[in-house]
Amino acid sequence: MIMENKARPTKIQEFDALRALAIILLMSVHCGIFDFVVFGFSFEPIGPFFGSFLLGSFFFLSGYFSDASFRKREQGLFSFLWSKFIRIYPPYWLALAAFVFVLGYTLKRNDLPIYVLNLQFLFAPAFAKQVLTLWYVSIVAAYFFIFGILLSRKLSNTGFLIWSILIFGATYLANAMYGLFDGRFFEYFFIFVAGIYFSRFEQIRERILQTNFLLKLALTVIVTALFWLAQSTPFEYISWQYLVTVDLYILGMILFWLGVFRTPIGGWRIWAPISYASFFAYLFHRPIWELLVSVFPISNFHLLVLFKLIPASIVVFFISYFLQYGYDRLLVLFRQGK
C-alpha cells in the first residue's frame, strides 16, 4: 500500500522497489505517453497492461501490510481503522481541494458529500461523477474497513476466504441490481485478498519468490497472453472471464517483479525515497503538473508529455517526499500531544 511508509512492520527491499516501480509507471500512464504513435505503432493498446499492474501492485501491498500489521502489532480494529483514517483522509481532502481549485474540477452539489466522505467507490459512476485518480483512495479505504473487520475477528484462513467470497458476492449482486459499487472495486478485490494471504503463508511466499526465474518468466508470458485475449474478446468489464484474466495477469506480474527485486536490483537506493513519496505523489501529481505547465507553457503535445514524464515528475517526487516527511512529523507531534 502506498500509505504504508512509516507504519509498516518491517522494511523489505522488494516491496519498496515494487511500490516505487508502480508509482513511476503511474506517471508514465497519466502523462499521456501511451497516446504516442511512433513509426505507425500506437502505444495505446499496451496502456491497460501497465495500468492494471501498477494499480494491482498498490492494492496487493495494501493487503499484505494490513495483515502483517494485525499479526505483528496485535492491534484492535479501532486502532487499525484510526491509523488508516488519519493517514489517508486529511491528505485526501487536501488533494480533493487541489483537484477543484487547481485543476478546475467541478462537482455537483449533491456529489460533494460523497467525495468528502470518500464514498466514490460505492456511488460512482452510476450516481456520482468519477474523479480521476482519487477513486483509488476511496476503494482502498473501503477495503481497509471491510478487511479490517475480518482481520480483527482472527478467522482461520478458510473462514477468511469464505467471508471474502460472501462479501464479494453480495457487493457484486448489489452492482447488478442497483448499480452500486465502482467496477474497479471488483477488479482489485481478490488482489487485496491475495496480498493478505501472501503475508500469512511465509513458507509458501519464500518458495514462490525463489522459484526459477525462467519459470516465473514463462508464467508471466502466459498470463499476459490471457489478458491480451480477454481484451480482444467482447467480455463485459466486470464479467467473471475478465476478472479472472486480469487478476491472474496482475498476480503473475507482481510475483515476477518481486522476484526481480530480490536481486541486487531491488537494493538500488533510488527505490526507497520514491516509495516513501509515493502516496503524496499519487494524490498531487496532477495538480503539481498543472502548476508547472502554467509556469512553463508548452504547446507541442509530445514535448508536453515528455516534460511531465521526466522533469515534472522528478519535481513531483521531490515535493511529495517532503510533504510525506512533514505529515509524518505532524502525526508524531499529534500523538505526543494526546
Phi, psi and omega per residue, in radians:
M1 nan 2.427 -3.061
I2 -1.289 -0.196 3.087
M3 -1.579 -0.116 -2.967
E4 -1.550 0.826 -3.053
N5 -1.403 -0.969 -3.121
K6 -1.581 -0.408 -2.976
A7 -1.561 -0.199 -3.015
R8 -1.236 2.565 -3.027
P9 -1.171 -0.647 -3.113
T10 -2.379 2.780 3.121
K11 -1.831 2.016 -3.108
I12 -2.106 2.147 -2.959
Q13 -1.069 -0.666 -3.080
E14 -1.189 -0.508 3.112
F15 -1.318 -0.677 3.036
D16 -1.043 -0.789 -3.108
A17 -1.157 -0.709 3.130
L18 -1.108 -0.751 3.117
R19 -1.098 -0.726 3.134
A20 -1.144 -0.755 3.100
L21 -1.055 -0.728 -3.115
A22 -1.088 -0.743 -3.105
I23 -1.272 -0.541 3.047
I24 -1.145 -0.752 3.094
L25 -1.120 -0.614 3.091
L26 -1.035 -0.727 3.122
M27 -1.069 -0.703 -3.118
S28 -1.195 -0.645 3.127
V29 -1.195 -0.808 -3.035
H30 -1.346 -0.386 -3.114
C31 -1.325 -0.298 3.105
G32 1.795 0.237 -3.069
I33 -1.106 -0.469 -3.096
F34 -1.458 0.054 2.985
D35 -1.581 -0.043 -3.140
F36 -1.232 2.592 2.969
V37 -2.199 2.042 -3.079
V38 -2.087 2.109 -3.117
F39 0.904 0.708 3.103
G40 1.423 -0.053 -3.131
F41 -1.715 2.140 3.134
S42 -1.569 2.319 3.101
F43 -1.399 -0.195 -3.005
E44 -0.984 -0.732 -3.096
P45 -1.091 -0.413 -3.115
I46 -1.595 -0.103 3.122
G47 -0.997 -0.807 -3.135
P48 -1.046 -0.508 3.126
F49 -1.166 -0.749 3.104
F50 -1.201 -0.778 -3.092
G51 -1.080 -0.827 -3.120
S52 -1.128 -0.717 -3.138
F53 -1.136 -0.841 -3.056
L54 -1.167 -0.743 3.129
L55 -1.215 -0.694 3.072
G56 -1.042 -0.629 3.110
S57 -1.081 -0.752 3.109
F58 -1.062 -0.801 -3.125
F59 -1.178 -0.694 3.116
F60 -1.057 -0.835 3.128
L61 -1.121 -0.627 3.104
S62 -1.083 -0.771 3.111
G63 -1.131 -0.753 -3.130
Y64 -1.020 -0.894 -3.053
F65 -1.332 -0.384 3.033
S66 -1.123 -0.844 3.127
D67 -1.147 -0.762 -3.139
A68 -1.068 -0.648 3.128
S69 -1.114 -0.773 3.124
F70 -1.139 -0.746 -3.038
R71 -1.294 -0.652 -3.027
K72 -1.624 -0.397 -3.113
R73 -1.829 -0.223 -3.132
E74 0.928 0.682 -3.125
Q75 -1.510 2.705 3.120
G76 -1.470 3.064 -3.096
L77 -1.089 -0.779 -3.073
F78 -1.103 -0.796 -3.116
S79 -1.146 -0.600 3.102
F80 -1.138 -0.860 -3.114
L81 -1.159 -0.656 3.126
W82 -1.136 -0.719 3.137
S83 -1.089 -0.658 3.099
K84 -1.233 -0.741 -3.133
F85 -1.038 -0.851 -3.034
I86 -1.219 -0.454 3.122
R87 -1.496 -0.462 -3.046
I88 -1.693 -0.875 -2.871
Y89 -1.239 -0.845 3.126
P90 -1.015 -0.815 3.054
P91 -1.097 -0.628 3.112
Y92 -1.100 -0.782 3.125
W93 -1.074 -0.698 3.105
L94 -1.129 -0.712 3.109
A95 -1.144 -0.699 3.102
L96 -1.041 -0.751 3.091
A97 -1.097 -0.666 3.118
A98 -1.147 -0.651 3.106
F99 -1.117 -0.635 -3.111
V100 -1.341 -0.842 -2.984
F101 -1.598 -0.410 3.116
V102 -1.713 -0.815 -3.117
L103 -1.525 -0.183 3.130
G104 1.285 0.461 -3.127
Y105 -1.271 2.252 -3.100
T106 -1.746 2.440 3.087
L107 -2.192 2.372 3.053
K108 -1.182 2.678 -3.095
R109 -1.006 -0.695 -3.126
N110 -1.261 -0.377 -3.141
D111 -1.407 -0.440 -3.007
L112 -0.972 -0.811 3.114
P113 -1.062 -0.562 3.134
I114 -1.091 -0.721 -3.092
Y115 -1.424 -0.558 3.064
V116 -1.125 -0.695 3.122
L117 -1.463 -0.037 3.095
N118 1.102 0.770 -3.092
L119 -1.855 0.380 -3.141
Q120 -1.026 -0.586 -3.114
F121 -1.027 -0.477 -3.050
L122 -1.607 -0.652 -2.964
F123 -1.897 -0.323 3.140
A124 -1.612 2.557 0.017
P125 -1.650 -0.036 -3.018
A126 -1.179 -0.653 -3.020
F127 -2.080 -0.108 -3.135
A128 -2.625 2.667 3.140
K129 -1.179 2.439 3.093
Q130 -1.380 2.459 3.048
V131 -1.873 2.078 3.138
L132 -0.907 2.454 3.033
T133 1.299 -0.874 -3.010
L134 -1.246 -0.209 3.094
W135 -1.006 -0.605 -3.113
Y136 -1.034 -0.741 -3.101
V137 -1.100 -0.642 3.127
S138 -1.153 -0.794 -3.105
I139 -1.197 -0.747 -3.110
V140 -1.191 -0.565 3.060
A141 -1.144 -0.676 3.077
A142 -1.109 -0.732 3.108
Y143 -1.091 -0.733 3.118
F144 -1.035 -0.705 -3.141
F145 -1.197 -0.861 -3.091
I146 -1.118 -0.921 -3.052
F147 -1.387 -0.362 3.009
G148 -1.082 -0.726 3.090
I149 -1.087 -0.811 -3.132
L150 -1.126 -0.754 -3.135
L151 -1.130 -0.615 -3.120
S152 -1.212 -0.339 -3.122
R153 -1.465 -0.052 3.095
K154 0.952 0.793 -3.135
L155 -1.244 2.704 2.990
S156 -1.168 2.897 3.135
N157 -1.060 -0.686 3.110
T158 -1.191 -0.778 3.127
G159 -1.087 -0.696 3.116
F160 -1.089 -0.735 -3.139
L161 -1.149 -0.734 3.136
I162 -1.067 -0.804 3.124
W163 -1.111 -0.671 3.122
S164 -1.089 -0.766 3.133
I165 -1.130 -0.716 3.131
L166 -1.105 -0.743 3.129
I167 -1.146 -0.757 3.102
F168 -1.035 -0.802 -3.129
G169 -1.076 -0.742 -3.125
A170 -1.153 -0.744 -3.133
T171 -1.238 -0.618 3.103
Y172 -1.131 -0.683 3.093
L173 -1.146 -0.701 3.107
A174 -1.095 -0.610 3.089
N175 -1.179 -0.763 -3.109
A176 -1.168 -0.638 -3.044
M177 -1.544 -0.648 -2.981
Y178 -2.171 -0.082 -3.132
G179 1.376 0.204 3.121
L180 -1.373 2.709 3.090
F181 1.352 2.195 3.021
D182 -1.082 2.421 -3.135
G183 -0.995 -0.517 -3.128
R184 -1.226 -0.310 3.025
F185 -1.032 -0.655 -3.129
F186 -1.440 -0.580 -3.116
E187 -1.072 -0.658 -3.033
Y188 -1.891 0.059 -3.088
F189 -1.010 -0.934 -3.080
F190 -1.404 -0.215 2.973
I191 -1.205 -0.746 3.065
F192 -1.080 -0.758 3.103
V193 -1.072 -0.723 3.124
A194 -1.076 -0.657 3.081
G195 -1.086 -0.671 3.106
I196 -1.103 -0.820 -3.141
Y197 -1.213 -0.524 3.074
F198 -1.114 -0.552 3.066
S199 -1.290 -0.661 -3.025
R200 -1.285 -0.682 -3.041
F201 -1.741 1.444 -3.025
E202 -1.148 -0.766 -3.111
Q203 -1.139 -0.739 3.105
I204 -1.132 -0.697 3.118
R205 -1.021 -0.787 -3.122
E206 -1.146 -0.689 3.125
R207 -1.112 -0.721 3.137
I208 -1.111 -0.806 -3.089
L209 -1.204 -0.418 3.137
Q210 -1.647 0.084 3.101
T211 -1.066 2.595 3.140
N212 -0.882 2.363 -3.083
F213 -1.016 -0.749 -3.110
L214 -1.132 -0.612 3.104
L215 -1.154 -0.753 3.106
K216 -1.153 -0.639 3.106
L217 -1.140 -0.735 3.124
A218 -1.099 -0.732 3.104
L219 -1.079 -0.705 3.135
T220 -1.105 -0.725 3.119
V221 -1.101 -0.721 -3.114
I222 -1.127 -0.853 -3.097
V223 -1.213 -0.525 3.068
T224 -1.164 -0.723 3.109
A225 -1.119 -0.698 3.110
L226 -1.096 -0.731 3.133
F227 -1.166 -0.655 3.092
W228 -1.095 -0.763 3.122
L229 -1.113 -0.671 3.139
A230 -1.101 -0.620 -3.140
Q231 -1.314 -0.463 3.132
S232 -1.559 -0.027 3.102
T233 -1.880 2.462 -3.071
P234 -1.295 0.976 3.020
F235 -1.379 2.520 3.017
E236 -1.190 2.707 -2.996
Y237 -0.964 -0.824 -3.104
I238 -1.919 0.535 2.981
S239 -1.195 2.769 -3.101
W240 -1.121 -0.553 3.133
Q241 -1.122 -0.771 -3.141
Y242 -1.173 -0.775 -3.087
L243 -1.093 -0.704 3.131
V244 -1.135 -0.810 -3.086
T245 -1.198 -0.716 -3.118
V246 -1.211 -0.653 3.128
D247 -1.204 -0.683 3.072
L248 -1.090 -0.715 3.122
Y249 -1.091 -0.833 -3.116
I250 -1.052 -0.834 -3.111
L251 -1.137 -0.699 3.100
G252 -1.063 -0.773 3.127
M253 -1.153 -0.726 -3.141
I254 -1.081 -0.832 -3.134
L255 -1.115 -0.654 3.107
F256 -1.084 -0.850 -3.074
W257 -1.284 -0.544 3.018
L258 -1.086 -0.650 3.071
G259 -1.149 -0.740 3.103
V260 -1.054 -0.727 -3.075
F261 -1.390 -0.034 2.949
R262 -1.320 -0.272 3.127
T263 -1.466 3.092 3.092
P264 -0.967 -0.358 3.104
I265 -1.027 -0.664 -3.140
G266 -1.202 -0.263 -3.138
G267 -1.589 0.033 3.110
W268 -1.037 2.378 -3.050
R269 -1.141 -0.398 -3.066
I270 -1.153 -0.474 -3.049
W271 -1.137 -0.748 -3.019
A272 -1.053 -0.888 -3.139
P273 -1.160 -0.589 3.105
I274 -1.187 -0.744 3.089
S275 -1.051 -0.751 -3.126
Y276 -1.098 -0.625 -3.092
A277 -1.483 -0.070 -2.879
S278 -1.082 -0.701 -3.077
F279 -1.129 -0.866 3.130
F280 -1.194 -0.567 3.062
A281 -1.118 -0.707 3.105
Y282 -1.074 -0.805 -3.063
L283 -1.219 -0.683 -2.886
F284 -1.996 0.083 -3.067
H285 -1.134 -0.661 3.139
R286 -1.150 -0.859 3.088
P287 -1.064 -0.684 3.131
I288 -1.152 -0.742 3.060
W289 -0.997 -0.774 -3.106
E290 -1.071 -0.736 3.125
L291 -1.160 -0.706 3.137
L292 -1.160 -0.700 3.130
V293 -1.177 -0.543 3.085
S294 -1.188 -0.495 3.112
V295 -1.465 -0.675 -3.132
F296 -2.087 1.314 -3.070
P297 -1.121 2.306 3.128
I298 -2.270 2.135 -3.076
S299 -1.555 -0.515 -3.126
N300 -1.283 2.203 -3.053
F301 -1.056 -0.822 -3.080
H302 -1.129 -0.714 3.100
L303 -1.165 -0.619 3.112
L304 -1.113 -0.758 3.122
V305 -1.084 -0.801 3.138
L306 -1.148 -0.606 3.086
F307 -1.091 -0.782 3.116
K308 -1.163 -0.675 -3.045
L309 -1.168 -0.696 -3.009
I310 -1.895 -1.347 -3.051
P311 -1.123 -0.720 -3.091
A312 -1.190 -0.637 3.119
S313 -1.219 -0.596 3.048
I314 -1.080 -0.737 3.075
V315 -1.080 -0.722 3.117
V316 -1.016 -0.833 -3.122
F317 -1.130 -0.686 3.138
F318 -1.103 -0.874 3.139
I319 -1.115 -0.751 -3.083
S320 -1.148 -0.604 3.102
Y321 -1.045 -0.802 -3.104
F322 -1.333 -0.493 3.013
L323 -1.128 -0.764 3.114
Q324 -1.128 -0.748 3.135
Y325 -1.092 -0.790 3.133
G326 -1.119 -0.674 3.135
Y327 -1.204 -0.669 3.064
D328 -1.057 -0.739 3.114
R329 -1.125 -0.671 3.112
L330 -1.105 -0.714 3.120
L331 -1.152 -0.651 3.082
V332 -1.091 -0.793 3.111
L333 -1.098 -0.676 3.120
F334 -1.082 -0.771 -3.139
R335 -1.181 -0.653 3.134
Q336 -1.184 -0.488 -3.109
G337 -1.474 -0.091 -3.102
K338 -1.266 nan nan
